[in-house]
C-alpha cells in the first residue's frame, strides 16, 4: 500500500524544515510513500527551502504550485496529483512521530472496510499559553484533539480536522472534492471546508476511526495566542458556518441559528461556573468566543 502525504502551504517557510525533518525520520521505507508539497502562492522563501530538500535529502518530494488561492484548491490539487491509495494530510506547521506513517499503513492494510482515520493533535506552544485558554475553546485556537488511548470508531459529532486525517483516495471520486467556496484564502481565517467534506462522508455512512498512535504535534506561535487573532478566528468560524449552511439551504442555516442559541445557554452556564472557581478570564473569553461567532454567523461586519 502506497501513501501520499499532502502538505498544503502558504507563507510558512519558517516551519517547512521542521515538518520535513520529522518525515525524514519515518520508520516506513521511503519507497512506500511520496510527499506532495502544494505551494499556494507563498510570497516567502518556500521555493528555495523545498528545492534544497529535493537536492540534499532522500525524501520523495514532489513540489507543485497551485495558483488558485485557497486551501480547498490546494488540497484538491494534492488529491488529484497523488499516486497513493491513501491520502495523508499534514498541515505546514505540524510534526509527527517516527512511526506515524507505518502505523497508518498497517491499519489501512488490515482494515479494508475503513475509509478514514484521524489521530490525536497535541499543541506545542512556542510561548506561555494565556490564562483565558480553556478546554472549551482550545480546539478552535490550537487544533487540540484527544479521544483517548484506544482505537475506536468516531461518531459524526467527533469529526476531525483535515490536517490530522487520512482518506482512501477513492472517497474523493465518490463524494467529490473540498468546497472551494470554503476554507482559508491567503491570510483569511475562513474554514468549514473540513466540516462540509466530513459531513458528506458521514451521511454516506463512511466510517472514521481514531488511531491514538497516529499522533500529530501542532506548533502554536505566539501570534496565534493574541487577542486580535482570537477575535479574527472566532468571527471567521461563524462567517464560515454562515456560508456553509446557506450554500446547503436556508433551513440548514436556521437550524444552525437554533443550535447556536442552545450553545449560548451552555456557555452562560460555564461562564458562571468559571466565576465560582475564580477563573473569570476563561469564562469571559468563552462569552467572547460565542459573541464573535454569532456576529459572523449573522453576517454582521467585523
C-alpha positions as CSV (number, residue, x, y, z in Angstrom):
1,X,0.0,0.0,0.0
2,X,1.4,3.4,-1.1
3,X,0.8,6.6,0.8
4,X,0.7,10.1,-0.5
5,X,1.4,12.8,2.1
6,X,-0.2,16.1,1.0
7,X,1.2,19.3,2.6
8,X,-0.5,22.4,1.5
9,X,1.4,25.6,2.4
10,X,1.1,29.3,2.4
11,X,3.8,31.6,3.7
12,X,5.2,29.0,6.2
13,X,8.8,28.7,5.1
14,X,9.8,29.0,8.7
15,X,8.1,25.7,9.5
16,X,8.6,23.6,6.4
17,X,12.1,22.3,7.5
18,X,10.6,21.2,10.8
19,X,7.8,19.3,9.0
20,X,10.2,17.7,6.5
21,X,12.7,16.8,9.2
22,X,10.1,14.8,11.0
23,X,9.2,12.9,7.8
24,X,12.9,12.1,7.3
25,X,12.8,10.1,10.5
26,X,10.0,7.8,9.5
27,X,10.4,4.1,10.1
28,X,8.3,3.4,6.9
29,X,10.7,3.0,3.9
30,X,10.5,5.9,1.5
31,X,9.7,3.6,-1.3
32,X,6.2,3.2,0.3
33,X,5.3,6.9,0.2
34,X,5.5,10.2,-1.6
35,X,5.4,13.8,-0.3
36,X,3.4,16.3,-2.3
37,X,4.0,19.9,-1.2
38,X,1.4,22.3,-2.7
39,X,2.6,25.9,-2.5
40,X,-0.5,28.1,-2.7
41,X,1.3,31.3,-4.0
42,X,3.5,31.8,-0.9
43,X,5.4,35.2,-1.1
44,X,8.2,34.0,1.2
45,X,11.2,31.7,0.6
46,X,9.2,28.4,0.5
47,X,10.6,27.7,-3.1
48,X,14.2,27.8,-2.0
49,X,13.7,25.8,1.1
50,X,11.8,22.9,-0.7
51,X,14.3,22.9,-3.6
52,X,17.2,22.4,-1.0
53,X,15.4,19.4,0.4
54,X,14.8,18.0,-3.1
55,X,18.5,18.3,-3.8
56,X,20.0,17.3,-0.5
57,X,17.6,14.8,1.2
58,X,16.4,11.4,0.3
59,X,12.8,12.4,0.7
60,X,10.5,11.6,-2.3
61,X,9.2,15.1,-2.7
62,X,7.1,16.4,-5.5
63,X,6.7,20.2,-5.4
64,X,3.7,21.9,-7.1
65,X,2.3,25.4,-7.3
66,X,-1.4,25.9,-7.0
67,X,-2.2,29.4,-8.4
68,X,-5.9,29.4,-7.4
69,X,-5.8,31.0,-4.0
70,X,-7.4,28.9,-1.2
71,X,-6.7,25.8,1.0
72,X,-9.5,23.9,-0.7
73,X,-8.0,24.5,-4.2
74,X,-4.6,23.3,-2.8
75,X,-6.0,20.2,-1.1
76,X,-7.9,19.3,-4.3
77,X,-4.8,19.7,-6.3
78,X,-2.9,17.4,-3.9
79,X,-5.6,14.7,-4.2
80,X,-5.7,14.9,-8.0
81,X,-1.9,14.7,-8.3
82,X,-1.5,11.9,-5.7
83,X,-0.3,8.4,-6.8
84,X,-1.2,6.7,-3.5
85,X,-4.2,4.7,-2.4
86,X,-4.2,6.6,0.9
87,X,-4.1,10.4,1.2
88,X,-2.4,11.6,4.4
89,X,-2.9,15.3,5.0
90,X,-0.4,17.2,7.1
91,X,-0.6,20.9,7.8
92,X,2.5,23.0,7.2
93,X,3.1,23.6,10.9
94,X,2.8,20.0,12.1
95,X,5.3,17.3,13.0
96,X,4.9,13.6,13.6
97,X,6.4,10.7,15.5
98,X,8.8,8.4,13.6
99,X,6.3,5.5,13.4
100,X,3.4,7.8,12.2
101,X,3.3,6.6,8.6
102,X,4.0,3.0,9.5
103,X,1.1,2.9,11.9
104,X,-1.3,4.4,9.3
105,X,-0.2,1.9,6.6
106,X,-0.6,-1.1,8.9
107,X,-4.1,0.0,9.9
108,X,-5.4,0.5,6.4
109,X,-3.9,-2.8,5.2
110,X,-5.6,-4.7,8.0
111,X,-9.0,-2.8,7.9
112,X,-10.2,-2.8,4.3
113,X,-13.6,-1.6,5.3
114,X,-12.4,1.7,6.8
115,X,-12.1,4.7,4.6
116,X,-11.0,7.4,7.0
117,X,-8.7,7.7,10.0
118,X,-7.6,10.5,12.3
119,X,-5.2,10.8,15.2
120,X,-4.7,13.0,18.3
121,X,-3.4,16.5,17.9
122,X,-1.0,17.8,20.6
123,X,-0.5,21.6,20.8
124,X,3.2,22.6,21.1
125,X,3.2,26.1,22.4
126,X,6.1,28.4,21.4
127,X,5.2,30.7,24.3
128,X,3.3,30.5,27.5
129,X,-0.5,29.9,26.8
130,X,-2.7,32.8,28.0
131,X,-4.8,32.4,31.2
132,X,-8.0,32.6,29.1
133,X,-7.3,29.5,27.1
134,X,-9.8,26.8,28.3
135,X,-10.6,23.3,27.0
136,X,-13.8,24.6,25.5
137,X,-12.1,26.9,23.0
138,X,-8.7,25.1,22.7
139,X,-9.6,23.1,19.7
140,X,-10.7,26.2,17.7
141,X,-7.4,28.0,18.5
142,X,-4.9,25.2,18.7
143,X,-6.5,22.2,17.0
144,X,-6.2,20.1,20.2
145,X,-7.8,16.8,19.7
146,X,-7.8,13.8,22.0
147,X,-10.2,10.9,22.0
148,X,-8.3,8.6,24.4
149,X,-5.8,5.8,24.1
150,X,-7.8,3.2,22.3
151,X,-8.6,2.7,18.6
152,X,-12.3,3.5,18.1
153,X,-14.9,4.3,15.6
154,X,-15.8,8.0,15.8
155,X,-19.4,9.3,15.8
156,X,-20.2,12.2,13.3
157,X,-20.1,14.7,16.2
158,X,-16.4,14.0,16.7
159,X,-15.3,14.5,13.1
160,X,-11.6,15.5,13.0
161,X,-9.9,18.3,11.0
162,X,-8.3,17.5,7.6
163,X,-4.9,18.4,9.0
164,X,-4.8,15.2,11.0
165,X,-6.8,12.9,8.8
166,X,-6.2,10.2,6.2
167,X,-8.5,9.1,3.4
168,X,-8.7,6.3,0.9
169,X,-8.4,8.2,-2.4
170,X,-11.4,6.5,-3.9
171,X,-13.6,8.5,-1.4
172,X,-12.9,11.7,-3.4
173,X,-14.2,10.1,-6.5
174,X,-17.3,9.0,-4.7
175,X,-18.1,12.2,-2.7
176,X,-16.4,15.0,-4.5
177,X,-13.7,17.3,-3.5
178,X,-13.3,20.1,-1.0
179,X,-15.7,23.0,-1.5
180,X,-13.7,25.9,-2.9
181,X,-16.2,28.4,-1.6
182,X,-15.0,27.5,1.9
183,X,-11.6,27.4,3.6
184,X,-8.8,29.8,4.1
185,X,-7.6,32.0,1.2
186,X,-4.3,33.7,1.8
187,X,-4.3,35.3,5.2
188,X,-8.0,35.0,5.8
189,X,-9.2,32.6,8.5
190,X,-12.3,31.2,6.9
191,X,-12.8,27.5,7.4
192,X,-15.6,24.9,7.4
193,X,-14.3,23.0,4.3
194,X,-13.4,20.2,6.7
195,X,-16.8,20.0,8.2
196,X,-18.5,20.2,4.8
197,X,-16.5,17.3,3.5
198,X,-16.7,15.1,6.6
199,X,-20.5,15.5,6.8
200,X,-20.8,14.3,3.2
201,X,-18.7,11.2,4.2
202,X,-20.7,10.6,7.4
203,X,-24.0,11.0,5.6
204,X,-22.7,8.3,3.2
205,X,-22.1,6.0,6.3
206,X,-18.4,6.0,5.8
207,X,-16.5,5.0,9.0
208,X,-13.8,7.1,10.5
209,X,-11.5,5.5,13.1
210,X,-9.4,7.2,15.7
211,X,-5.8,6.0,15.8
212,X,-4.0,7.0,19.0
213,X,-0.6,6.0,17.5
214,X,-1.0,8.5,14.6
215,X,-0.2,11.4,16.8
216,X,0.5,14.9,15.3
217,X,2.2,17.8,17.0
218,X,0.7,21.2,16.1
219,X,3.1,24.1,16.7
220,X,1.4,27.2,18.0
221,X,3.3,30.5,17.6
222,X,2.8,33.5,19.9
223,X,0.8,35.4,17.3
224,X,-2.0,32.7,17.4
225,X,-2.5,33.4,21.1
226,X,-3.2,37.2,20.8
227,X,-6.5,38.9,21.4
228,X,-6.5,40.1,17.8
229,X,-6.1,36.6,16.4
230,X,-8.7,35.2,18.8
231,X,-11.3,37.8,17.6
232,X,-10.5,37.3,13.9
233,X,-10.5,33.5,14.2
234,X,-13.8,33.2,16.2
235,X,-15.6,35.6,13.9
236,X,-14.3,33.7,10.9
237,X,-15.7,30.4,12.4
238,X,-19.2,32.0,12.4
239,X,-18.8,33.5,9.0
240,X,-17.7,30.2,7.6
241,X,-20.7,28.4,9.1
242,X,-23.0,31.1,7.6
243,X,-21.5,30.4,4.1
244,X,-21.6,26.6,4.5
245,X,-25.2,26.3,5.8
246,X,-26.7,28.9,3.3
247,X,-25.0,27.0,0.5
248,X,-27.0,23.9,1.5
249,X,-30.3,25.7,2.1
250,X,-31.9,28.3,4.4
251,X,-33.5,25.6,6.6
252,X,-30.0,24.4,7.5
253,X,-29.0,28.0,8.3
254,X,-31.9,28.4,10.6
255,X,-31.2,25.1,12.2
256,X,-27.6,26.4,12.9
257,X,-29.0,29.5,14.5
258,X,-31.1,27.3,16.9
259,X,-28.0,25.3,17.7
260,X,-26.1,28.4,18.4
261,X,-28.9,29.7,20.7
262,X,-28.6,26.4,22.7
263,X,-24.8,26.8,22.9
264,X,-25.2,30.3,24.3
265,X,-27.2,28.8,27.2
266,X,-24.4,26.3,27.8
267,X,-21.7,28.9,27.6
268,X,-23.5,31.1,30.1
269,X,-23.7,28.2,32.5
270,X,-20.0,27.5,32.1
271,X,-19.2,31.2,32.5
272,X,-21.0,31.2,35.9
273,X,-19.0,28.1,36.8
274,X,-15.7,29.8,36.0
275,X,-16.7,32.7,38.1
276,X,-17.4,30.4,41.1
277,X,-14.0,28.8,40.7
278,X,-12.2,32.2,40.4
279,X,-11.3,31.8,36.7
280,X,-13.0,34.8,35.2
281,X,-10.5,35.1,32.3
282,X,-11.6,31.7,31.0
283,X,-15.3,32.5,31.5
284,X,-15.2,35.9,29.9
285,X,-13.2,34.6,26.9
286,X,-15.8,31.9,26.4
287,X,-18.5,34.5,26.1
288,X,-16.3,36.5,23.7
289,X,-16.0,33.3,21.6
290,X,-19.8,33.0,21.4
291,X,-20.2,36.7,20.7
292,X,-17.7,36.8,17.8
293,X,-19.0,33.6,16.3
294,X,-22.6,34.8,16.5
295,X,-21.7,38.1,14.7
296,X,-20.1,36.1,11.9
297,X,-23.0,33.7,11.7
298,X,-25.5,36.6,11.5
299,X,-23.4,38.4,8.8
300,X,-22.6,41.4,11.0
301,X,-19.5,43.1,9.7
302,X,-16.4,42.7,11.9
